[in-house]
Amino acid sequence: MLTLRLAVLLAASFHVVAHNVGAPGSRNEHPFWFTVDGLEGRDPQLNLTPGEDVTITFTNEGDRPHSLQLGDPIGVGTGLVDPNGTATLSFRAPANATATGYWCALHRPVGMAGAISVGGAPASRDVLSASTRRDLVPDPAWLVLAAGAAAAWRRRG
């Protein structure tokens, strides 16, 4: 008896583009982001099928270096890519449903990050993009205190 096996090769391809608008006008602006061809909005979620082969072409359209890092269990990255540069990543998606993220190694603290869902696993960019730099998003209470201290200093002098 002859058995015929049919292999289905799954493959996905994405074009991820880094953007920035230069130095922010205020500390609360978000001037760094990714777009993905065919997906809406900034920092969109990437949805992968378990076990598929994935190719990502990364283009830096910003005016400063950016990178594209993918979290564990994928664990690949481009390193720094100069403005107008391109890099390619190829990997196999994890075999089981999981969630991770992608980010720019230089600008993740200011929100340049997105979520990756493998096999429909719930994913969120919130934990990846929350600013960890207090100097970029100051606490309003600190600003009030600083303004009051400056006013008190002038009265004494």
N, C-alpha and C positions, 0 to 999 in steps of 0.2 A: 504494500500500500504506500502510495506516494503522498506525503504531506507537504503542502505548500504554505509557507509562512509569509505574511505580508508585513513588512515593517513600515510604520508610519513615522516619518521624520518630522518632528515639530521644530519650527524655527520662528524666531521673532527678531525684528529689526527696528531699532529706534534711532532717531536723530535728535540728540539733546543739545541745546544751545545755551551758553552762558551769556548773561546780559548784565550791564551795570550802566548807571546814568551819571557816573562821576561822584565827586564828593557830595555827601548829603547836605542839604540846606539847613537841616535841624537834626538833633540827635534821635528823633523818633521816626525819621523816614526809613524806608526799606529800599535802598537803591540797587540791591543785588538779587538776581533771580534766574531761574532756568525756565526754558520753554521746551516742549517736545512736539515735533512736527506731528500734526494730526490729532493732538490733544488740546483741550481748551485750558486757558488760564496760565497763571504763573505757578511754577513748582508742582505740576500735576502728578497724580499717582500713576506709577507704572504697574500694570497687571501682567503677571507672568504665569505660564502654565508649568506645573511641575515637570522637571526633566527636559524641558525644551532647550535647544541651543539658542543663545541670544547674542546678537551683535549690536553694540551701541557705537555710533559715530558721534563723537563729542566735538563741537565747534565752539571756540571762544570768540564771540562777537563783542566782548567788552574791551575796555581800554587799559586793562591791567591783567596780570596772570590769574587764571582760575584753574580748578581741578574738578574732576568728577570721581568721587569715592563712593563705593557701594558697600554697605555694612554686612556684617556676618549674618548668615552663613555664606553669602556670596563672596565677600571679601576681596574685591578687585578695585583698582583705581588707575587713573591716568598719570598721576604726578602733575606738576604744574605745566599748563599749556599757555604759551604766550598769546597776546592779542592776535586775532586772525589765524590762529593755529588750529589744527585738528588732530585728534587722536582716536584710536579705535580700541574698544574692549570687546573681547569674545569670551563667553563662559557658558556653562550649563546651569540652568536654574535648579535649585534644590529639588529633590525628589518628593519631598513632603510639603504640605501647606505650611507657610510661615510668613512672617512679616519682617521687613527691615526697612532701610532707607537709603537715600543717596544725598550727597552734599558736596559743597566745595570746601576743601580742607582749610582754606584761608578765611572764608566768609560764613561758615556754619554758625558762629556765634551771633551773627546779625541776621539769621533767618534764611540763608541760601541753602534750602534743603527740601526734599520731597520724600514721599512714602513709596514703598514697594510692597505689593501684595503678591504672594505666590499661592496659587490654588484657591483664591478667594479668601484667604486669611484676613481678618480685620487689620487694617494698617492706618496709621495716622502720622502726619508730619509734625504734630504739635510738640512731641518730646524732642524732635530733631531740630526744630527751628526756634525754640524758646531762647531768647537772648540770655546769655550767661555773663554778658559784660555790663556791669553796673554803670560804667562810664558812658555807654551808648544810650541807655534808657534810665535816666536818673529817677530816683524815688521823689515824687512831688513833695513829700514832707521835708526832705533834705533841701530842696530848692527854697521852700518857705523859710526854713531855719537859716539858710545861708543869706537870704535877702534880709531877714531880721537882724542877723549879726552884723551885716554891713551897715545897716541903718544905725544900730547901736554904737558902732565904732565911730561913725561920723558925729554923733551927738556928744561923745566924750571928748573928741579932739578939738 
